[in-house]
C-alpha cells in the first residue's frame, strides 16, 4: 500500500532527532498509522523506534520492536539484518543488565532472544526449556486476507477458544472490527491507534497476532466480518463500535464460537450471549458517578443545568434517578439552548429564591453538563448571582481534555469526573511519553478507550472470575460483572488555577 503523504518526511525527522540525541522526539515524529506503510518504510520506522527505545532505557520494548521487524521482513536478507541488529545491540549490554531483562521478560520471542545473548557468553539461562516462536506478522488492515494457518492448524478448536474467556488464558489472535471508513471513521481510527499502542507497549507484538477489519458504516456487515474472524482462527474479537452493530452481533443465532469485547452497549437489550462483553464510554455512567459522589459528600438537594439536547436529557435523567434512589432530591431541572451565552435566567430559576437576588436555602449543590464553553460561562455567572458558594459537579464534557489554564480559569472549583489519563494520573503507566502519547494527540479519549479495550481483552478471563479483580486503566478503574458488562469508575478532579487537579487518587 502506498505510504501516506508525509511519511518520508516524518521518518527523516525521526532520524534527525536520533542523530541529535533526542530519542523522545524521534518517537513522536514516527508515522502514527504504521499499518499503512509499505514494508520498506515500516522496517525503517521499526528500526528508528527500536534505537529510540534503547536510548530511553526501554530495553524490553527495544527487543520487542526488533522482533517485530524480523517478523515483518519479507526476504531472508532483511530478516538476517533485523536479527543481526538486535543481537549486536544486546551484545553491547553488560551481563547484569541481560540477566535483569531476562527475569522481567514474559513474551516467548523476547525470552528466546535474551537466552541466545546469554548463551553466547557461556551463561545458561534460568530455564533450559526454549519456547518456540510463533511466526506472525504485525498489524495489517484486511477485510479479505487471512491469518497464517487455518482454524485447525491454529492449534485451538472453536470450543477451546470460546472457553478462553473464562479460563484466564490471554488470547493469541485478536481480530479488531471497526468502521474505519464512513461517518464513524475518525472516532474508529482514534480507537485503533489506542489498540495498536497497547499492542506494541505490551511487549507481545511478535507473539500475539492483531488483525484489523474495516466493516464500514453498514451495521449489517458485522456478521460477515465476525464469521471471517472465526475462520481465521481469532481467539477474541474487539468491536464492533455502533450500538446497532452491537445488537446485530448479539442477535447472531447460536453460541458465539469466539468471545467478543464490543465497544459499546446495545439499545436496551436485556440479555446477551455468553462471552459477549460490553465496554463503552457511556456518558450516563459519569452522571451516576456524580450523583453518588455528591451524596457521599453530604449533599441532598440538587439543581441540574444541562443543554436542551438528547444527551443533556439522558444525563439529567441518569443523575436524577441515581441521586433520588440514594435519598437525595432534585429541586429543579433547568435546560438551556446549545448556543446559549447568557445563563442568567437559568441560574435565577434554578438557584435563586423566587427569582430574587438571594440564594435558595433549599439547594446545596449544582450538577451541570455541556461543552467547555458552557461551563466557562455558567460558573462565573453563578458567582455573579451570589451562588458561587454552591459546589458544582460536572461530567467530562465540560473539560476539553487539554490543559489550558488561561482559558479554563473561569471553572475554578468545579468538580469533574474524567479519565485518569487526561488528568495526568495514568496510575501504573505514570510518566508514559512514547508512541501512545503521540497516538492520542488527535483523539485523546478515543485513544485511551482503545488502549484500555486491548488491555481488557488480554485479561477478560481473570477479570470475569470475580474476587475483586479490577484493571486500573487510562479511562478509569474497570471491573467486569457476571453478565459481561464492563463498569468504569472515572477519576475526580477539582479545577484549581485553571487546571483539573485530582482529589481522590486511584480508586481501591
DRENLOFI-793632 format. One line per field, with one value per residue (C-alpha): residue number from 1; residue in one letter; x, y, z. Coordinates in steps of 0.02 Angstrom, whole numbers. Layout:
% DRENLOFI-793632
nr	(NUM:...)
rest	(A:...)
east	(X:...)
north	(Y:...)
up	(Z:...)
***
This chain:
% DRENLOFI-793632
nr	(1:2:3:4:5:6:7:8:9:10:11:12:13:14:15:16:17:18:19:20:21:22:23:24:25:26:27:28:29:30:31:32:33:34:35:36:37:38:39:40:41:42:43:44:45:46:47:48:49:50:51:52:53:54:55:56:57:58:59:60:61:62:63:64:65:66:67:68:69:70:71:72:73:74:75:76:77:78:79:80:81:82:83:84:85:86:87:88:89:90:91:92:93:94:95:96:97:98:99:100:101:102:103:104:105:106:107:108:109:110:111:112:113:114:115:116:117:118:119:120:121:122:123:124:125:126:127:128:129:130:131:132:133:134:135:136:137:138:139:140:141:142:143:144:145:146:147:148:149:150:151:152:153:154:155:156:157:158:159:160:161:162:163:164:165:166:167:168:169:170:171:172:173:174:175:176:177:178:179:180:181:182:183:184:185:186:187:188:189:190:191:192:193:194:195:196:197:198:199:200:201:202:203:204:205:206:207:208:209:210:211:212:213:214:215:216:217:218:219:220:221:222:223:224:225:226:227:228:229:230:231:232:233:234:235:236:237:238:239:240:241:242:243:244:245:246:247:248:249:250:251:252:253:254:255:256:257:258:259:260:261:262:263:264:265:266:267:268:269:270:271:272:273:274:275:276:277:278:279:280:281:282:283:284:285:286:287:288:289:290:291:292:293:294:295:296:297:298:299:300:301:302:303:304:305:306:307:308:309:310:311:312:313:314:315:316:317:318:319:320:321:322:323:324:325:326:327:328:329:330:331:332:333:334:335:336:337:338:339:340:341:342:343:344:345:346:347:348:349:350:351:352:353:354:355:356:357:358:359:360:361:362:363:364:365:366:367:368:369:370:371:372:373:374:375:376:377:378:379:380:381:382:383:384:385:386:387:388:389:390:391:392:393:394:395:396:397:398:399:400:401:402:403:404:405:406:407:408:409:410:411:412:413:414:415:416:417:418:419:420:421:422:423:424:425:426:427:428:429:430:431:432:433:434:435:436:437:438:439:440:441:442:443:444:445:446:447:448:449:450:451:452:453:454:455:456:457:458:459:460:461:462:463:464:465:466:467:468:469:470:471:472:473:474:475:476:477:478:479:480:481:482:483:484:485:486:487:488:489:490:491:492:493:494:495:496:497:498:499:500:501:502:503:504:505:506:507:508)
rest	(X:X:X:X:X:X:X:X:X:X:X:X:X:X:X:X:X:X:X:X:X:X:X:X:X:X:X:X:X:X:X:X:X:X:X:X:X:X:X:X:X:X:X:X:X:X:X:X:X:X:X:X:X:X:X:X:X:X:X:X:X:X:X:X:X:X:X:X:X:X:X:X:X:X:X:X:X:X:X:X:X:X:X:X:X:X:X:X:X:X:X:X:X:X:X:X:X:X:X:X:X:X:X:X:X:X:X:X:X:X:X:X:X:X:X:X:X:X:X:X:X:X:X:X:X:X:X:X:X:X:X:X:X:X:X:X:X:X:X:X:X:X:X:X:X:X:X:X:X:X:X:X:X:X:X:X:X:X:X:X:X:X:X:X:X:X:X:X:X:X:X:X:X:X:X:X:X:X:X:X:X:X:X:X:X:X:X:X:X:X:X:X:X:X:X:X:X:X:X:X:X:X:X:X:X:X:X:X:X:X:X:X:X:X:X:X:X:X:X:X:X:X:X:X:X:X:X:X:X:X:X:X:X:X:X:X:X:X:X:X:X:X:X:X:X:X:X:X:X:X:X:X:X:X:X:X:X:X:X:X:X:X:X:X:X:X:X:X:X:X:X:X:X:X:X:X:X:X:X:X:X:X:X:X:X:X:X:X:X:X:X:X:X:X:X:X:X:X:X:X:X:X:X:X:X:X:X:X:X:X:X:X:X:X:X:X:X:X:X:X:X:X:X:X:X:X:X:X:X:X:X:X:X:X:X:X:X:X:X:X:X:X:X:X:X:X:X:X:X:X:X:X:X:X:X:X:X:X:X:X:X:X:X:X:X:X:X:X:X:X:X:X:X:X:X:X:X:X:X:X:X:X:X:X:X:X:X:X:X:X:X:X:X:X:X:X:X:X:X:X:X:X:X:X:X:X:X:X:X:X:X:X:X:X:X:X:X:X:X:X:X:X:X:X:X:X:X:X:X:X:X:X:X:X:X:X:X:X:X:X:X:X:X:X:X:X:X:X:X:X:X:X:X:X:X:X:X:X:X:X:X:X:X:X:X:X:X:X:X:X:X:X:X:X:X:X:X:X:X:X:X:X:X:X:X:X:X:X:X:X:X:X:X:X:X:X:X:X:X:X:X:X:X:X:X:X:X:X)
east	(0:71:135:29:85:221:280:453:468:416:544:680:632:641:814:873:807:902:1062:1034:1017:833:752:587:565:611:467:347:397:364:208:57:-34:108:-4:-24:163:248:357:515:456:384:554:638:511:536:725:712:587:700:851:749:679:853:917:774:820:663:764:624:524:676:692:507:523:671:574:429:549:609:429:387:536:486:656:799:919:800:766:952:980:846:914:1094:1044:957:1097:1232:1141:1113:1299:1332:1237:1326:1286:1196:1078:1045:1003:886:797:780:700:569:533:368:340:416:514:591:641:721:825:887:928:1027:1125:1163:1217:1337:1428:1431:1289:1146:978:865:765:839:669:659:491:453:424:254:279:170:153:116:-48:-118:-292:-390:-566:-521:-348:-324:-209:-68:-140:-319:-437:-372:-186:-203:-193:-353:-526:-678:-741:-571:-566:-738:-680:-530:-640:-669:-501:-392:-283:-244:-289:-155:-251:-359:-475:-524:-686:-710:-794:-632:-720:-886:-960:-881:-711:-617:-678:-637:-462:-431:-484:-374:-222:-250:-266:-107:-13:-67:-19:155:176:125:284:188:180:277:182:3:-75:-182:-291:-393:-557:-638:-825:-877:-1035:-1160:-1204:-1262:-1084:-1029:-1088:-984:-828:-858:-875:-717:-625:-686:-621:-453:-432:-460:-467:-551:-647:-635:-781:-898:-924:-1101:-1249:-1340:-1192:-1178:-1361:-1339:-1194:-1279:-1430:-1322:-1404:-1317:-1174:-1029:-881:-761:-780:-824:-775:-897:-850:-1025:-1184:-1337:-1502:-1584:-1554:-1583:-1489:-1328:-1247:-1114:-941:-1015:-930:-977:-861:-915:-884:-1063:-1095:-1236:-1107:-1025:-1192:-1223:-1047:-1080:-1240:-1150:-1003:-1114:-1223:-1070:-1009:-1171:-1266:-1453:-1537:-1479:-1510:-1474:-1420:-1395:-1408:-1577:-1515:-1541:-1378:-1424:-1590:-1506:-1381:-1509:-1619:-1472:-1414:-1588:-1630:-1473:-1475:-1655:-1630:-1495:-1612:-1573:-1693:-1677:-1765:-1752:-1700:-1651:-1608:-1526:-1505:-1346:-1294:-1329:-1207:-1314:-1366:-1445:-1623:-1570:-1475:-1612:-1741:-1631:-1540:-1618:-1761:-1918:-1809:-1743:-1563:-1526:-1481:-1608:-1588:-1657:-1517:-1342:-1262:-1269:-1246:-1201:-1153:-1122:-975:-822:-884:-1047:-959:-839:-991:-1104:-980:-936:-1120:-1161:-1037:-1114:-1285:-1214:-1224:-1038:-1031:-1130:-1019:-1030:-1016:-992:-966:-810:-898:-851:-664:-582:-455:-309:-230:-265:-261:-284:-449:-514:-480:-666:-706:-620:-685:-785:-778:-762:-765:-645:-512:-354:-252:-318:-298:-115:-148:-101:-78:37:83:135:264:222:297:311:210:49:70:83:-61:-179:-145:-292:-417:-364:-520:-542:-359:-367:-527:-441:-288:-397:-500:-344:-287:-461:-460:-298:-370:-555:-544:-463:-575:-737:-688:-727:-633:-620:-512:-501:-398:-331:-339:-314:-503:-535:-547:-627:-721:-822:-984:-1053:-1162:-1012:-1036:-880:-904:-793:-761:-684:-564:-618:-529:-559:-514:-380:-297:-372:-315:-401:-310:-351:-430:-468:-316:-336:-494:-466)
north	(0:172:274:416:589:650:480:500:672:604:464:586:700:550:504:683:683:522:597:747:626:665:491:550:674:536:429:574:602:422:394:353:235:110:-22:87:95:-7:-147:-47:107:2:-81:89:151:0:19:200:153:16:131:267:145:81:258:292:138:44:-111:-241:-131:-118:-308:-322:-193:-280:-443:-357:-301:-481:-542:-408:-438:-524:-591:-683:-536:-418:-549:-576:-388:-367:-510:-450:-276:-346:-465:-334:-214:-349:-391:-211:-231:-294:-466:-399:-299:-451:-556:-421:-409:-598:-601:-474:-540:-629:-647:-804:-717:-592:-733:-830:-684:-644:-828:-828:-675:-755:-919:-826:-778:-956:-923:-1046:-955:-984:-1114:-1232:-1250:-1149:-1075:-1094:-934:-911:-841:-687:-526:-357:-263:-260:-197:-327:-373:-517:-578:-720:-752:-877:-1052:-1108:-1135:-1312:-1278:-1129:-1262:-1211:-1280:-1167:-1239:-1211:-1032:-998:-1065:-949:-808:-899:-985:-834:-877:-722:-729:-763:-698:-543:-478:-294:-249:-61:61:141:220:312:433:348:337:470:401:222:271:352:191:88:194:161:-26:-27:71:-52:-198:-128:-75:-244:-321:-459:-383:-527:-666:-602:-579:-424:-419:-264:-273:-115:-150:21:102:-35:-118:-273:-310:-351:-531:-561:-493:-591:-755:-712:-684:-854:-938:-850:-927:-775:-806:-638:-507:-324:-225:-176:8:65:15:-55:-164:-225:-277:-362:-466:-507:-572:-696:-869:-1000:-991:-874:-977:-835:-713:-533:-371:-247:-63:-3:-57:-113:-21:-82:-266:-363:-523:-558:-721:-800:-725:-564:-424:-240:-94:83:263:283:466:415:323:490:566:418:436:622:580:453:568:714:610:534:711:751:844:809:948:974:1089:1019:1125:1038:1079:1060:910:723:698:830:743:574:645:733:578:469:592:616:432:387:539:511:324:364:479:648:767:861:1027:1097:1046:1190:1170:1294:1309:1238:1411:1499:1629:1712:1593:1724:1660:1479:1524:1634:1498:1363:1432:1598:1615:1654:1731:1861:1910:1788:1605:1470:1392:1227:1194:1134:1084:1106:970:1032:963:1038:1094:1178:1348:1323:1284:1431:1545:1460:1458:1645:1688:1582:1690:1848:1792:1760:1571:1543:1451:1303:1156:1117:937:905:768:759:854:1019:981:990:857:976:1078:1262:1362:1529:1475:1367:1485:1529:1349:1372:1247:1139:953:849:662:612:489:471:485:660:714:664:513:364:252:108:198:362:456:371:479:365:317:310:492:533:421:510:686:693:584:580:499:377:329:294:194:85:62:0:-110:-204:-224:-283:-410:-484:-503:-541:-716:-659:-507:-603:-732:-605:-597:-408:-410:-241:-151:23:90:254:281:236:86:-58:-210:-345:-413:-588:-528:-471:-284:-181:-47:107:219:384:491:652:819:998:1146:1248:1395:1339:1158:1000:927:751:748:565:468:293:200:44)
up	(0:-43:102:167:115:231:294:216:296:466:455:407:552:669:604:630:808:843:773:888:1035:1062:1062:1134:993:870:934:917:736:682:575:683:563:544:467:311:275:140:206:169:263:404:429:432:558:670:665:720:855:924:930:1017:1143:1181:1205:1327:1428:1374:1333:1334:1215:1101:1094:1052:914:832:840:752:616:597:583:455:341:179:124:206:192:285:417:443:455:589:691:675:731:884:933:904:1020:1153:1149:1198:1362:1516:1586:1739:1628:1518:1671:1736:1569:1561:1735:1680:1505:1475:1288:1210:1072:1193:1310:1168:1105:1281:1310:1149:1205:1373:1294:1179:1340:1404:1528:1540:1555:1708:1613:1484:1403:1244:1196:1012:917:837:661:648:555:633:619:443:396:300:260:147:198:319:464:443:451:470:614:627:621:738:873:962:924:920:1084:1164:1103:1175:1341:1346:1409:1571:1588:1620:1468:1362:1177:1047:895:907:771:778:689:670:548:490:341:344:468:619:535:634:801:749:692:861:947:831:869:1054:1022:919:1052:1187:1074:1049:1229:1299:1230:1141:968:892:982:976:804:782:627:583:485:414:418:354:419:372:537:445:387:564:548:391:473:632:536:441:605:665:506:527:700:811:999:1032:933:987:916:841:887:848:956:804:756:937:932:763:826:991:893:797:810:916:1038:999:937:983:1130:1090:1176:1100:1110:1153:1238:1140:1127:1286:1255:1417:1380:1287:1233:1343:1314:1243:1341:1325:1360:1319:1366:1424:1471:1588:1694:1734:1785:1901:1972:2003:2098:2205:2238:2286:2401:2485:2523:2612:2477:2474:2371:2192:2046:1873:1723:1556:1370:1285:1185:1183:1277:1405:1437:1457:1581:1689:1693:1744:1879:1949:1953:2050:2165:2216:2234:2363:2458:2383:2296:2133:2167:1991:1815:1701:1518:1401:1211:1139:1076:1242:1311:1444:1584:1697:1675:1702:1861:1931:1901:1973:2123:2170:2294:2193:2060:2182:2212:2352:2353:2390:2561:2498:2372:2419:2252:2063:1931:1757:1588:1418:1316:1395:1336:1431:1595:1572:1567:1695:1839:1841:1817:1970:2067:1995:2057:2232:2212:2195:2361:2291:2243:2057:1995:1809:1681:1573:1433:1517:1501:1331:1379:1359:1497:1459:1622:1535:1456:1598:1743:1749:1801:1969:2097:1976:2016:1858:1825:1687:1630:1736:1576:1538:1719:1719:1830:1724:1875:1832:1670:1752:1650:1486:1347:1198:1045:1147:1190:1005:955:1074:1015:895:988:1171:1242:1099:1102:1289:1259:1129:1240:1384:1268:1217:1398:1446:1306:1369:1545:1519:1589:1750:1772:1750:1878:2014:2177:2169:2013:1927:1797:1831:1655:1564:1561:1744:1858:1762:1826:1737:1808:1785:1639:1538:1564:1596:1730:1728:1878:1821:1921:2007:1996:2052:1942:2031:1944:1779:1783:1847:1997:2055:2228:2256:2197:2125:2172:2275)
***
